[in-house]
Amino acid sequence: MKRKKSGSQKRISDMNKRVFYAPRSSHSLNLVNDATMSFKYAVSMFSTVKSLYDFFSSSIRCWDALKKYLPNKSLKPLSDTRWESRIDALTPLRFQIGGVYDALVQISEEIDGMTIHEAMSLVNQMKNYTFLTSLVIWYDILLHISVVSNTLQTTDINVPETVEMLEKTKAYFEMCRTEETFVSSLMDSKELAKELELEDLMLPQLKNAPSDSLDTKCRNLAAILQDHESSDIDALELREELKVLSTLLKPGIGPKETLKFIGRHNFCPNVNIALRILLTLPVTAVSGERSFSKLKLIKTYLQSTMSQTRLNDPATILIEHELAEDLNYTDRVKEFAQAKARKVQFV
């Protein structure tokens, strides 16, 4: 509600001087669209992203070639009004740019005509360090803004939490202007360049630059949780989500509180999976051993013919005995009797 001199805000304040004006801060983030159009490198990068989507979506054959290399993700269109569409459009390229590149190469080899020229033109636009670095930088910026925007739109957030989050967001963007952050973005773009078979880039050396141990740990965790081609988490996405969380959470917050924060605002899926695995890992094997020892009370030598399926049910009841004690057995017996009744009730 704007226009404090002659609009609705003015009329309401005249009726009640104690009314507070609450700005639509989350809607103000739509200015991101205007910001992206004020930098020539950003304009060029988003133009290439839009051209990639237009090229693949213009033909079923091209789209099928893309899905062959990106089975779990697909390119998204850009919107002039919905700023969050930009982070959706950049995500597949940020983490699956090699698959998009391979799809373009395959199309250029199999399809004739103008399609070859368009595919090779897009390949040349992608194989550029300016494009790759812009992709990395804008993905980090938009990801952080997306998390903050979704948090500001929740119903349970209050003013002190909002102020603290916006202050951390401001500090994050100030950190993005440092030389260390820029060199880190160049290193990420260098990793993307390897997938495109691009020539190596000589990066400037920083004094006392720490090694990227976070990247190594994320890759190690993803390797542990990988089974053939399937993996529970994506190492690169996990790293970026952790960087965003580190700027939003208070120092010293534990994994349980972090998981509740993520679940309440519904973002950072890779961190969510990693924390759930961490919090459900048993510290010792004592509980498991107790469960197996209790099986001896269920399956005795007098009940040796009990099948595995039947054994699982009383074992589950024994393990979840706290829930079993709260059950209303009368209602459960009635439900069981009605389910097993042979008579059909017509009325």
ZAZAPA-492223 format. One record per atom (N, C-alpha, C): x negated, y, z negated. Coordinates in steps of 0.1 Angstrom, whole numbers, padded with zeros to 4 digits, always signed. Atoms other than C-alpha are relative to their C-alpha. Example, Ala and Ser with C-alpha at 12.3 -4.5 7.8 and 13.67 -1.06 7.14 Angstrom:
BEGIN
-0009-0012+0000 -0123-0045-0078 -0009+0012+0000 +0009-0011+0000 -0137-0011-0071 +0008+0011-0008 
# end
This chain:
BEGIN
-0009-0012+0000 +0000+0000+0000 -0009+0012+0000 +0009-0012-0002 -0018+0031+0013 +0008+0013+0000 -0007-0013-0002 -0010+0067+0020 +0004+0006-0014 -0003-0004+0013 -0012+0081-0015 +0005+0015-0001 -0004-0013+0000 -0003+0116-0005 +0015+0002+0006 -0013-0002-0006 +0029+0111+0016 +0007-0013+0003 -0005+0013-0004 +0035+0073+0019 +0007-0006-0012 -0006+0008+0010 +0050+0046-0003 -0007+0001-0013 +0007-0001+0013 +0023+0049-0029 +0003+0013-0007 -0004-0013+0006 +0031+0086-0034 +0014+0000-0006 -0013+0000+0005 +0068+0080-0038 +0002-0009-0013 -0001+0009+0012 +0064+0051-0063 -0007+0007-0012 +0007-0006+0011 +0038+0070-0083 +0008+0012-0006 -0008-0011+0005 +0062+0100-0085 +0011-0005-0010 -0010+0006+0008 +0088+0077-0100 -0005-0006-0013 +0006+0005+0012 +0064+0061-0125 -0015+0002+0001 +0014-0004-0001 +0030+0076-0132 -0009-0011-0005 +0008+0011+0005 +0018+0044-0149 -0002-0011+0010 +0002+0011-0010 +0019+0023-0117 -0014+0000+0004 +0014+0002-0005 -0015+0010-0107 +0000-0003+0015 +0002+0003-0014 -0026+0009-0071 -0010-0012+0002 +0008+0011-0002 -0040-0025-0061 -0003-0002+0015 +0003+0001-0014 -0059-0025-0028 +0000-0014+0005 +0000+0013-0006 -0056-0054-0004 -0015-0003+0004 +0014+0001-0002 -0093-0062-0007 -0003-0011+0010 +0002+0012-0008 -0091-0096+0010 +0003+0003+0015 -0004-0004-0014 -0074-0080+0041 -0010+0009+0006 +0011-0009-0005 -0102-0055+0043 -0011-0007+0007 +0011+0008-0007 -0125-0083+0054 +0003-0002+0014 -0002+0000-0015 -0108-0081+0088 -0010+0009+0007 +0009-0009-0006 -0133-0053+0094 -0013-0008+0005 +0011+0008-0005 -0158-0082+0100 +0000+0000+0015 -0001+0000-0014 -0145-0083+0135 -0006+0012+0006 +0006-0012-0005 -0154-0047+0140 -0015+0001-0002 +0015+0000+0002 -0189-0052+0125 -0007-0009+0010 +0007+0009-0009 -0197-0081+0148 -0001+0007+0014 +0000-0007-0013 -0189-0058+0178 -0009+0012+0000 +0009-0012+0001 -0214-0031+0166 -0014-0003+0002 +0013+0005-0002 -0245-0052+0171 -0001-0007+0014 +0000+0006-0013 -0256-0061+0206 -0004-0015+0000 +0004+0014+0001 -0272-0094+0195 +0012-0008-0004 -0012+0007+0005 -0240-0104+0177 +0010-0001+0012 -0009+0000-0012 -0219-0094+0208 -0004-0011+0010 +0005+0010-0009 -0241-0116+0230 +0002-0014-0005 -0002+0013+0006 -0240-0145+0206 +0014-0005+0000 -0015+0004+0000 -0202-0145+0202 +0005-0001+0014 -0004+0001-0014 -0198-0140+0239 -0004-0014+0005 +0004+0013-0004 -0218-0172+0245 +0009-0011-0007 -0009+0010+0007 -0197-0191+0218 +0014+0000+0007 -0013+0000-0007 -0165-0180+0236 -0001-0006+0013 +0002+0006-0013 -0179-0190+0270 -0001-0015-0001 +0001+0014+0002 -0187-0224+0256 +0013-0007-0002 -0013+0006+0002 -0152-0230+0244 +0008+0001+0013 -0007-0002-0012 -0137-0216+0276 -0004-0011+0011 +0005+0009-0010 -0159-0239+0297 +0005-0014-0003 -0004+0014+0003 -0151-0272+0279 +0015-0001+0000 -0015+0001+0001 -0114-0264+0274 +0006+0001+0014 -0006-0002-0013 -0109-0256+0311 +0002-0013+0008 -0001+0013-0008 -0112-0293+0322 +0000-0011-0010 -0001+0012+0009 -0102-0326+0306 -0013-0008+0001 +0012+0008-0001 -0133-0342+0320 -0011+0006-0008 +0010-0007+0009 -0155-0316+0303 +0002-0002-0014 -0003+0002+0015 -0137-0319+0270 -0003-0014-0004 +0003+0014+0004 -0140-0357+0271 -0015-0002-0002 +0015+0001+0002 -0178-0353+0276 -0004+0006-0013 +0004-0006+0013 -0179-0330+0246 +0004-0009-0011 -0005+0009+0011 -0159-0354+0224 -0009-0013-0001 +0009+0011+0001 -0184-0381+0233 -0012+0002-0009 +0012-0003+0008 -0212-0363+0216 +0004+0007-0014 -0005-0006+0013 -0190-0345+0189 +0013-0008-0004 -0012+0008+0003 -0166-0373+0177 +0008+0006-0012 -0006-0005+0012 -0159-0356+0144 +0003+0014-0001 -0002-0014+0000 -0159-0320+0153 +0003+0005+0015 -0003-0006-0014 -0148-0298+0183 -0002+0015-0001 +0001-0014-0001 -0153-0263+0195 +0013+0007-0003 -0012-0007+0004 -0129-0237+0182 +0000+0013+0008 -0001-0013-0007 -0116-0205+0200 -0002+0011-0010 +0001-0012+0008 -0123-0170+0188 +0013+0008+0001 -0012-0008+0000 -0095-0147+0178 -0004+0015-0003 +0003-0014+0002 -0095-0109+0180 +0005+0006-0013 -0006-0005+0012 -0074-0105+0149 -0003-0008-0012 +0002+0009+0011 -0081-0135+0127 -0015-0002-0001 +0014+0000+0001 -0117-0129+0115 -0005-0014-0004 +0005+0013+0004 -0119-0164+0099 -0002-0010+0011 +0002+0008-0011 -0118-0179+0133 -0014-0001+0005 +0014+0000-0004 -0154-0169+0138 -0008-0010-0008 +0008+0010+0008 -0167-0191+0110 +0004-0014+0005 -0004+0013-0006 -0146-0220+0125 -0007-0003+0013 +0006+0001-0013 -0161-0213+0159 -0015-0003-0001 +0014+0001+0002 -0197-0212+0146 -0004-0013-0006 +0004+0012+0008 -0196-0243+0124 -0005-0012+0009 +0005+0011-0008 -0198-0269+0152 -0014+0002+0007 +0013-0003-0006 -0227-0251+0169 -0011+0000-0010 +0010+0000+0011 -0245-0246+0136 -0006-0013-0003 +0004+0013+0005 -0246-0283+0128 +0000-0010+0011 +0000+0010-0011 -0240-0301+0161 -0004+0006+0014 +0004-0006-0013 -0257-0279+0187 -0006-0009+0009 +0006+0010-0009 -0276-0308+0200 +0010-0008+0008 -0011+0007-0007 -0244-0326+0209 +0006+0008+0011 -0005-0009-0010 -0231-0296+0227 -0010+0001+0012 +0011-0001-0010 -0264-0293+0246 +0000-0013+0009 +0000+0013-0008 -0263-0330+0256 +0012-0001+0009 -0012+0001-0008 -0227-0327+0268 -0002+0009+0012 +0002-0009-0011 -0237-0297+0290 -0009-0006+0011 +0009+0006-0009 -0266-0316+0305 +0007-0012+0007 -0007+0011-0007 -0244-0347+0312 +0009+0006+0011 -0009-0006-0010 -0218-0325+0329 -0007+0005+0012 +0007-0005-0012 -0244-0308+0351 -0006-0011+0009 +0006+0011-0008 -0257-0342+0362 +0011-0008+0007 -0010+0008-0005 -0223-0358+0369 +0011+0007+0009 -0010-0008-0007 -0200-0330+0382 -0006+0010+0009 +0006-0008-0011 -0206-0311+0414 +0007+0014+0000 -0006-0013-0002 -0197-0276+0425 -0004+0011-0009 +0003-0012+0009 -0195-0244+0404 -0003-0005-0014 +0001+0004+0014 -0194-0265+0373 -0015-0002-0004 +0014+0002+0003 -0231-0273+0376 -0006+0013-0004 +0006-0013+0002 -0240-0236+0378 +0005+0005-0014 -0005-0004+0013 -0217-0228+0348 -0007-0007-0012 +0006+0008+0011 -0232-0256+0327 -0014+0004-0002 +0014-0004+0001 -0268-0247+0334 -0002+0014-0005 +0001-0014+0006 -0261-0210+0327 +0002+0000-0015 -0002+0001+0015 -0247-0219+0293 -0012-0007-0007 +0012+0006+0005 -0277-0241+0287 -0011+0010-0002 +0010-0011+0001 -0300-0212+0294 +0003+0010-0011 -0003-0010+0010 -0281-0189+0271 -0002-0006-0014 +0002+0007+0012 -0283-0215+0243 -0015-0001-0004 +0014+0002+0002 -0320-0221+0247 -0007+0013-0001 +0005-0014+0002 -0329-0187+0234 -0001+0002-0015 +0001-0002+0014 -0343-0179+0200 +0008+0011-0006 -0009-0011+0004 -0323-0147+0198 +0014-0005-0003 -0013+0006+0002 -0291-0167+0202 +0000-0009-0013 +0001+0010+0011 -0302-0194+0177 -0001+0008-0014 +0001-0007+0013 -0313-0169+0150 +0013+0008-0003 -0013-0007+0003 -0281-0148+0154 +0010-0010-0005 -0010+0010+0005 -0261-0180+0150 -0002-0004-0014 +0003+0003+0014 -0279-0189+0118 +0004+0011-0010 -0003-0012+0009 -0276-0154+0103 +0015+0002-0002 -0014-0003+0000 -0240-0149+0112 +0008-0011-0007 -0007+0011+0007 -0230-0183+0100 -0001+0001-0015 +0002-0002+0014 -0245-0177+0066 +0009+0012-0006 -0008-0011+0005 -0228-0143+0063 +0015-0003+0000 -0014+0003-0001 -0194-0155+0075 +0005-0011-0010 -0003+0011+0009 -0195-0186+0053 +0002+0006-0014 -0001-0007+0013 -0201-0164+0022 +0012+0008-0001 -0012-0008+0001 -0174-0140+0031 +0013-0009+0000 -0011+0009+0000 -0150-0169+0038 +0003-0005-0014 -0002+0005+0013 -0155-0183+0004 +0005+0010-0009 -0004-0011+0008 -0151-0150-0013 +0015+0004+0003 -0013-0004-0005 -0120-0142+0008 +0011-0010-0005 -0009+0010+0005 -0103-0175-0001 +0002+0001-0015 -0001-0001+0015 -0111-0170-0038 +0009+0012-0004 -0008-0012+0003 -0096-0135-0038 +0015-0001+0002 -0014+0002-0003 -0064-0148-0024 +0007-0010-0009 -0006+0009+0010 -0058-0173-0052 +0009+0007-0010 -0010-0007+0009 -0030-0166-0077 -0006+0001-0014 +0005+0000+0014 -0051-0172-0109 -0012+0008-0002 +0011-0008+0002 -0079-0148-0103 +0004+0013-0006 -0003-0013+0007 -0081-0116-0124 -0010+0010+0004 +0008-0012-0005 -0097-0082-0120 -0015-0002-0005 +0014+0002+0004 -0129-0090-0141 -0007-0010+0009 +0006+0010-0008 -0136-0121-0121 -0002+0005+0014 +0001-0006-0014 -0130-0102-0088 -0012+0010+0000 +0011-0010+0000 -0154-0074-0098 -0013-0007-0001 +0013+0007+0001 -0181-0099-0108 -0003-0007+0013 +0003+0007-0013 -0177-0119-0075 -0004+0010+0010 +0004-0010-0010 -0179-0087-0054 -0014+0005-0003 +0014-0004+0003 -0210-0076-0073 -0010-0010+0005 +0009+0010-0004 -0226-0109-0066 -0001-0001+0016 -0001+0000-0015 -0215-0107-0029 -0009+0012+0005 +0009-0012-0004 -0232-0072-0027 -0014-0004-0002 +0014+0004+0003 -0264-0086-0043 -0004-0010+0011 +0004+0010-0010 -0263-0115-0018 -0004+0007+0013 +0003-0007-0012 -0262-0091+0012 -0012+0008-0001 +0013-0007+0001 -0290-0070-0002 -0012-0010+0001 +0010+0010-0001 -0310-0102-0005 -0002-0004+0014 +0002+0004-0014 -0303-0110+0031 -0008+0010+0008 +0008-0010-0007 -0322-0079+0041 -0015-0001-0003 +0014+0001+0003 -0354-0091+0027 -0008-0008+0010 +0008+0007-0010 -0383-0105+0047 +0001-0016-0002 -0001+0014+0003 -0381-0139+0029 +0012-0007+0006 -0012+0005-0005 -0345-0144+0039 +0000-0001+0015 +0001+0000-0014 -0352-0135+0075 -0009-0011+0005 +0009+0011-0003 -0381-0159+0077 +0007-0014-0002 -0007+0012+0003 -0359-0186+0062 +0010-0002+0012 -0009+0001-0011 -0333-0179+0090 -0008-0004+0013 +0008+0004-0012 -0361-0182+0116 -0004-0015-0001 +0003+0014+0002 -0371-0216+0101 +0012-0009+0004 -0012+0008-0003 -0335-0228+0104 +0002+0000+0015 -0001+0000-0014 -0334-0216+0140 -0010-0008+0007 +0010+0008-0006 -0366-0234+0147 +0004-0015-0001 -0005+0014+0001 -0349-0267+0135 +0010-0002+0011 -0010+0001-0011 -0321-0260+0160 -0007-0001+0013 +0007+0000-0012 -0346-0253+0187 -0006-0014+0004 +0005+0013-0003 -0360-0288+0183 +0010-0009+0007 -0011+0008-0006 -0326-0303+0192 +0002+0004+0014 -0002-0004-0014 -0326-0282+0224 -0013-0001+0008 +0013+0002-0007 -0362-0291+0233 -0006+0013+0005 +0006-0013-0002 -0372-0255+0231 -0014+0001-0005 +0014-0001+0004 -0408-0244+0229 -0001+0005-0015 +0002-0004+0014 -0422-0239+0194 -0001+0015-0002 +0001-0014+0003 -0420-0205+0178 -0009+0002-0012 +0009-0003+0011 -0448-0191+0157 +0006+0010-0010 -0007-0007+0011 -0433-0179+0124 -0011+0008-0008 +0009-0007+0008 -0449-0152+0103 -0002-0007-0014 +0003+0007+0013 -0466-0165+0071 +0003+0010-0011 -0002-0008+0011 -0454-0151+0038 -0009-0004-0012 +0009+0003+0011 -0476-0149+0007 +0009-0006-0011 -0007+0007+0011 -0466-0173-0020 +0014-0005+0004 -0013+0004-0004 -0437-0186+0000 +0003-0014-0005 -0002+0014+0006 -0421-0216-0018 +0005-0009+0011 -0005+0010-0009 -0414-0248+0000 +0015-0002-0001 -0015+0002+0000 -0378-0256+0010 +0003-0013-0006 -0003+0013+0006 -0373-0283-0016 +0014-0003+0000 -0015+0002+0000 -0335-0278-0015 +0003-0008+0013 -0003+0007-0013 -0335-0289+0022 -0004-0015-0001 +0005+0014+0001 -0356-0320+0014 +0009-0008-0009 -0008+0007+0010 -0334-0330-0016 +0014-0003+0007 -0013+0003-0007 -0302-0326+0005 -0001-0011+0011 +0003+0010-0010 -0317-0347+0033 -0001-0014-0007 +0002+0013+0007 -0327-0374+0008 +0013-0005-0005 -0013+0004+0005 -0292-0375-0008 +0008-0005+0012 -0008+0004-0012 -0276-0377+0027 -0005-0014+0005 +0005+0013-0005 -0299-0406+0036 +0004-0011-0010 -0004+0010+0009 -0290-0425+0004 +0015-0003+0002 -0014+0002-0002 -0253-0421+0011 +0004-0003+0014 -0003+0003-0014 -0256-0431+0048 +0000-0015+0002 -0001+0014-0003 -0245-0464+0061 +0001-0001+0016 +0001+0000-0014 -0256-0469+0097 +0002+0014+0005 -0002-0013-0006 -0241-0439+0116 +0010+0008-0009 -0010-0007+0009 -0216-0430+0088 -0007+0005-0012 +0006-0006+0012 -0225-0407+0060 +0011+0008-0008 -0010-0007+0008 -0205-0393+0031 -0001+0015+0000 +0002-0014+0000 -0221-0359+0033 -0009+0004+0012 +0009-0005-0010 -0239-0337+0058 -0011+0009-0007 +0011-0007+0007 -0273-0325+0046 -0001+0015+0002 +0001-0014-0003 -0274-0292+0064 +0012+0008-0006 -0012-0007+0005 -0238-0283+0054 -0001+0001-0016 +0001+0000+0014 -0245-0293+0018 -0010+0011-0005 +0010-0010+0004 -0276-0270+0017 +0006+0014+0001 -0006-0013-0001 -0256-0240+0030 +0011+0002-0011 -0011-0001+0010 -0227-0247+0006 -0007+0003-0014 +0007-0003+0013 -0252-0248-0024 -0005+0014+0000 +0005-0014+0000 -0267-0215-0013 +0011+0010-0003 -0011-0009+0002 -0233-0199-0013 +0005-0001-0015 -0004+0002+0014 -0223-0214-0047 -0010+0007-0010 +0010-0006+0010 -0256-0202-0063 +0002+0015-0001 -0002-0014+0001 -0245-0166-0056 +0014+0003-0006 -0014-0003+0006 -0209-0170-0070 +0001-0005-0014 -0002+0006+0013 -0213-0191-0101 -0009+0007-0010 +0008-0006+0011 -0226-0179-0135 -0012-0009-0003 +0012+0008+0004 -0261-0191-0146 +0003-0009-0011 -0001+0009+0011 -0261-0222-0167 +0013-0008+0001 -0013+0007+0000 -0226-0235-0156 -0003-0015+0004 +0002+0014-0001 -0224-0273-0157 +0007-0006+0012 -0006+0006-0012 -0213-0298-0130 +0015-0001-0001 -0015+0001+0002 -0178-0303-0145 +0007+0013+0004 -0006-0013-0003 -0171-0266-0144 -0001+0004+0015 +0002-0003-0014 -0185-0263-0109 +0010-0008+0008 -0010+0009-0007 -0163-0292-0097 +0014+0006-0001 -0014-0006+0002 -0132-0275-0112 +0001+0013+0008 +0000-0012-0008 -0142-0242-0096 +0002-0003+0015 -0002+0004-0014 -0145-0259-0062 +0013-0005+0003 -0014+0006-0002 -0113-0279-0066 +0011+0011+0000 -0010-0010+0002 -0094-0248-0077 +0001+0009+0013 +0000-0009-0012 -0104-0228-0046 -0001-0008+0013 -0001+0009-0012 -0106-0258-0022 -0010+0004+0011 +0011-0002-0010 -0140-0252-0004 -0012-0008-0004 +0013+0008+0002 -0175-0267-0002 +0003-0015-0001 -0003+0014+0001 -0164-0303+0006 -0012-0009-0003 +0012+0009+0002 -0199-0317+0007 -0005+0001-0015 +0003-0001+0014 -0207-0303-0028 +0010-0007-0009 -0010+0007+0007 -0174-0317-0040 -0002-0015-0001 +0003+0014+0000 -0183-0352-0029 -0012-0003-0008 +0012+0003+0007 -0218-0350-0043 +0002+0001-0016 -0003-0001+0014 -0205-0338-0077 +0009-0011-0006 -0009+0012+0004 -0178-0365-0079 -0008-0012-0001 +0009+0012+0002 -0205-0391-0073 -0008+0001-0012 +0008-0002+0012 -0227-0376-0099 +0007-0002-0013 -0007+0001+0013 -0200-0374-0126 +0006-0013-0002 -0006+0013+0002 -0187-0409-0120 -0011-0011-0001 +0010+0010+0002 -0221-0426-0121 -0001-0004-0015 +0002+0004+0014 -0224-0447-0153 -0014+0003-0005 +0013-0003+0006 -0252-0437-0176 -0007-0013-0004 +0005+0013+0003 -0256-0473-0188 +0009-0010+0005 -0008+0011-0005 -0242-0507-0179 +0008-0006-0011 -0007+0006+0012 -0226-0513-0213 +0015-0001+0003 -0014+0001-0003 -0191-0504-0201 +0004-0011+0009 -0003+0011-0009 -0193-0527-0172 -0002-0014-0006 +0001+0013+0007 -0206-0555-0193 +0011-0003-0009 -0011+0002+0009 -0178-0550-0218 +0012-0005+0009 -0011+0004-0008 -0153-0553-0189 -0001-0014+0004 +0002+0014-0004 -0168-0586-0177 +0002-0009-0012 -0001+0008+0012 -0169-0599-0213 +0015-0002-0003 -0014+0001+0002 -0132-0591-0216 +0007-0010+0009 -0006+0009-0009 -0125-0612-0186 +0001-0014-0005 +0000+0014+0006 -0133-0643-0207 +0013-0002-0008 -0013+0001+0008 -0102-0634-0228 +0012-0002+0009 -0011+0001-0010 -0081-0633-0197 +0000-0013+0007 +0001+0013-0007 -0093-0662-0177 -0008-0010-0008 +0006+0011+0009 -0100-0690-0202 +0000-0013+0007 +0000+0013-0006 -0105-0726-0195 +0014-0006+0002 -0014+0004-0002 -0067-0731-0199 +0006+0007+0012 -0006-0007-0011 -0061-0706-0171 -0011+0000+0011 +0011+0000-0010 -0089-0717-0147 +0005+0001+0014 -0005+0000-0014 -0066-0718-0117 +0005+0014+0004 -0004-0013-0004 -0059-0681-0118 -0008+0005+0012 +0006-0005-0012 -0066-0665-0084 -0006+0013-0003 +0007-0013+0002 -0087-0634-0079 +0010+0011+0001 -0010-0011-0001 -0057-0613-0069 +0008+0001-0013 -0008-0001+0012 -0038-0622-0100 -0010+0004-0012 +0010-0004+0010 -0070-0617-0121 -0002+0015+0000 +0002-0014-0001 -0074-0582-0109 +0010+0009-0007 -0011-0008+0006 -0040-0570-0122 -0002+0001-0016 +0002-0001+0014 -0045-0579-0159 -0014+0007-0004 +0013-0007+0003 -0082-0567-0157 +0002+0015+0001 -0003-0015-0002 -0070-0533-0144 +0008+0005-0012 -0008-0004+0011 -0044-0531-0172 -0009+0001-0013 +0008+0000+0012 -0071-0540-0198 -0010+0012+0001 +0010-0012-0001 -0096-0513-0184 +0008+0013-0003 -0008-0012+0002 -0068-0487-0183 +0010-0001-0011 -0009+0003+0011 -0054-0496-0216 +0007+0012-0006 -0006-0012+0005 -0048-0460-0226 +0013+0004+0007 -0012-0003-0008 -0024-0455-0197 +0010-0011-0002 -0010+0011+0002 -0008-0489-0203 +0008+0001-0013 -0007-0002+0013 +0000-0480-0239 +0011+0010+0001 -0010-0010-0001 +0020-0450-0228 +0012-0004+0009 -0011+0005-0009 +0042-0470-0203 +0012-0003-0008 -0013+0004+0006 +0079-0475-0211 +0003-0014+0006 -0002+0014-0005 +0082-0513-0207 +0014-0003+0004 -0014+0002-0003 +0120-0512-0207 +0003+0004+0014 -0003-0005-0013 +0121-0491-0176 -0008-0008+0011 +0007+0008-0010 +0094-0511-0159 +0006-0014+0002 -0007+0013-0001 +0113-0544-0166 +0012+0002+0009 -0012-0002-0008 +0145-0529-0151 -0004+0002+0015 +0004-0002-0014 +0126-0518-0120 -0004-0013+0006 +0004+0013-0005 +0111-0552-0116 +0012-0009+0002 -0012+0008-0002 +0144-0569-0121 +0008+0004+0012 -0007-0005-0012 +0161-0547-0095 -0007-0003+0013 +0007+0003-0012 +0133-0553-0070 +0001-0015+0003 +0000+0015-0003 +0135-0591-0074 +0015-0005+0000 -0014+0005+0000 +0174-0592-0075 +0003-0005+0014 -0005+0006-0013 +0189-0615-0048 +0013+0006+0004 -0013-0005-0004 +0223-0599-0050 -0001+0014+0006 +0000-0013-0007 +0230-0570-0026 +0011+0008-0006 -0010-0009+0006 +0248-0541-0042 +0005+0009+0011 -0006-0008-0011 +0272-0526-0017 +0006+0014-0005 -0005-0012+0006 +0285-0499-0041 -0010+0006-0009 
# end
